[in-house]
Amino acid sequence: MSPSATVITRLKVQLKLSIARLRMVQQRDEAMGKTQRRAMAQLLEVGKIDSAKIRVENIIRSDITTELHEILELYCELLLARAGLLEGHTCDPGLEEAVKSIIYAAPKTEIKELQQVRALLAEKYGKEFVMSATENSDQKVSEKVVKKLSVTPPRDELVQGYLEEIARAYGVNWPRRPRDLGDPPKFVDDDLDDNPSGGQAQKVPEPTLPTDSKAAEEREALSRETPPRSLGQNSPLHINLPSPTTDNPRPKVTLNSVELKPSQKMVDAGIAKKSEDRKGGTSVDELAARFAALKQ
C-alpha cells in the first residue's frame, strides 16, 4: 500500500470520529443551553435585567460555537463523501474550501479528532498549504467560519432579541407590557334616549342582517363549509420554517403581513424527520444542498 493510500485510510477514520465527536458536543451544548436559558428566564422574572444581559452573552457565544461545529461537521461529511478526490497530489478545487476551513478552525476548537484530521491534511498537502490556510492569505477559508471564530462582543440588538425570545419561550412577561383588556362596550346615555330607563346605561345592540339578504346567505353558506380532509400533511404546499441562528434569533414566515406559525403536528413531524436524518447516511447531493443553504 502506497504512503498516500495509507494517509487517506487514516484520514477517513479520523473524519468519521470527528463527525461523531462534533455531534456529541452539539448535543451536550444544547442540553447546557436549555439550563442556561431557564436561568435567564428566572432572572428576567425577578427583574435582574442587568445580570441577565451580561450572562446571556455566554449563551450567544455557545450558540455561535454550536453553529461552527455544524459547519465543520458538514465539511467532514463532504470530505468523507468525496474521499476519492483526496488521492491527488494537489487539493481538488471542489474540496479546497472544506480542507482549508478545517485546517484554519481545528486549532481553535476543543475537538481533538479534528486536530488529527488537520495533521493528516498537513502531511498530505505540505507545510506551505497549511500556512496559506492558517493565515487565510488566499481568502479560501469560509467567511462563516472566520466570522464564527472572531472574538467580538454581541450587538445590543442581538442581546435584546435573545432575552425577548427566552422570555417568550418560558412565559415571562418581559419587557413588561400592559394587559390588553379589549375595547370597552359601547353604551348610550339615557338622557339622549326618548325612553329613559332610570339613569342606567344600555348596550347598543348590533345591527342584524335581514334573513333574505345576500350577505346572510353567504355567511350561512360559509358556516356550513368545512376544509377538505386532504388539506394538511397530504397537501402539496409545505412551508419549512428557518432555524433560529445568532444572526437571526427570531425567524418568521409571513404571508400578506401575517405571521405563519406551524401547528404542533408539524413541529413533531419536523423533529421526527430530523432524528431520522441523523440516524441515516448523508448523500453527496444532500451535502451540496446544505452547503448552498449555508452560503446564502
Summary of the structure (lengths in Angstrom):
residues: 296
radius of gyration: 28.9
end to end distance: 41.9
largest distance: 107.7
contacts: 696
relative contact order: 0.10
helix: 61%
strand: 3%
